[in-house]
Amino acid sequence: MKQLLFLLLNIAFLMIIVQLTTSCQKSDYKQQLNPFIDKYVEAWNTGNLKELDAITSTEFVLRMTPDFKPKIGQELLKEEITNMRKAFPDFNLDVTEKLFVGDSAVVIKWNLTGTNTGESSMPATGSKVNISGFSVIFFSDNLITGEWIAFSDLMWVSQLGFTLTPPEFPEQ
């Protein structure tokens, strides 16, 4: 009976140790991933792309609204950031929330502001945008491996001054 009690106490003690160790690891990955997120957002906000090679995978996958078609590689990421900053020189992402999904992904909620004064695939409108959205940023082996970006395209183009024209339906 004493041996059984001793064994149960040891098992309980080990379970407490495992629980404490696991709890500590959860906060560690937040502390570990936050600097990567900060540097990544800073690259979008400043256009300084020097840090990207150190914090992103060479096979980085960017997917964005509206089609989520993958753009693969660090160079395409840099191109996307450069093009966005050309069209919106005062482009700014303000991260308002972070939700860590283990040590492999972080969902960030953000607010994007900027003024469309530069040329891009469309002529500059001079309009200001203020868009809320979110990103899922993926991690592996201490590198950012990808990002999925989602926001309202309709709000984006409306704030740029474009309108949506409904189709004409024949009278019946």
N, C-alpha and C positions, 0 to 999 in steps of 0.2 A: 504494500500500500504506500509506504514511504517512497519507494522508487517511482511509482506511478505519479505521485504528487510532485516529486522532484523533476520528473520528465515533463509534466504539464507546465510547471513553472518555467523551465528552460525554454520550452516551445513558446510560451507567452512572451518571455523576455526577448527571444529572437524575433518574434513577430513585431514587437514594439520597435526594435532596432531597425528592421526592414522598413517599417512605416516611416520612421524618422529619416532614414537615409533617402527613401524615395521622395519624401516631401522636400528635402534639401535639394535634390536634383531638379525638381520642378522649377524652383526659383533660379537655379543655376543657368538653365537654358534661356530663361528670359534675360538674365544679365549678359549671357554670351551672345544672344542674337540681337539685342537692342543696338549695339554699336554698328552692326551691319545694316540694319534698317535705317539708322540715322545717316550713315554715309551714302546709302543708296538714295534716300530722299534728297539729301544735299546735292547729289549729282543732278537730279532733275531740277532742283531749285536754282542752282548756280550755273549749270552747264559745264562744270569742272568734271571732266570724265577720267582724270588720272587715276582715281581710286577704284574705278569699276573693275579693272583687270584683277585686282587683288581680292575683291569681295564677290565677284560673280564667276560662275562656271563658264568655260569656253563654249559650252553647249546650251547656254542660257536660252530659255523659251519665253517669248513675250506674246501674250494673247490679249487683244483689246476689243472692246465694243466697236463696231457692231457685229463683226463676223467671227471674232475669236480665231482667225486664221493664224497659225503659228509663225512667228518670225524668230528664226533660230540663229543664235550666235551673239557674241559680245559686240561685233561690229554693227549688226542690225539694231541692237539696243542703243548703241551710241548714236547711230543715225536717227533713230526715232526721237531721242532726247534732243539732239541738235536741231532737227526739223521743228519740233514743238517750240523750242526756245527761239527759233527764227521767227515763227509766226506770232509768238507771244513772248516778247523779250522780258516782260515783267512776270512771267509764269511763276506761280508759287503754289506749292502743295502744303497744306497745314494738316498734319496728322492729328485727328481728334480722339481716336480710340485705337487700341490694339487688343486683339484677342489671339493668344498663343494657342495653337493646336499642336500640343506636344512640342518636340524639338524639330519638326519637319515643315511647319507652316505657320504663318502669322497672317491674320486678317486685319488689315488696317482700314479704318474709315477715315476719309479725308475730305477736305474742302479745297477746290482748285480755283484760283483767281488769276486773271490775266487780261491783257488788252491786246486784241488782234491788230497789231500795227505792222507786222512783217508779212512778207510774201510766203506762201506755201503752195499747196496744190490748188488753193483758191485765192483770189485777190483779197488783200487786207480789207477789213470792214471798219476798223477803228472802234469796234464794239468791245465792251467789257463783258467778261464772263465770270460767273460765280456758280460753280457746279459742285454738288456733293456726289461722292461716289465711294467705292471701296476697291481694295486690291487684295488678292490672296498672293502672298509672297512665299515661295517654296525654298527650302533649305536642304542641303545634303553635304556631309563632310566639311562643315564650316564654310560653305559657299552658298550664295543665293543662286538657285538653279532656274528660277523662272518667276513670272508674275502674270496674273490674270487681272485685268483692269476692267471695271464695269461702272457705267454711269448712264444717265439718260441722254441719248443722242438727240432726242427731240428738244430737250431743254437747251442743249449745247447749240444746236443750229438756230433755235429761236432767239437765244441771246446774241447770236452773231448777226441777227437781222433777217434771217431767211424765214420764209413762210411755207407752210404745207398746204398744197392745193388738193382738195379732195377730187377724185375722179368724177366725171359727169356721167350720170346714168340716164339712159334713154327713158322717155316717158312711156308708161304702159297703159 
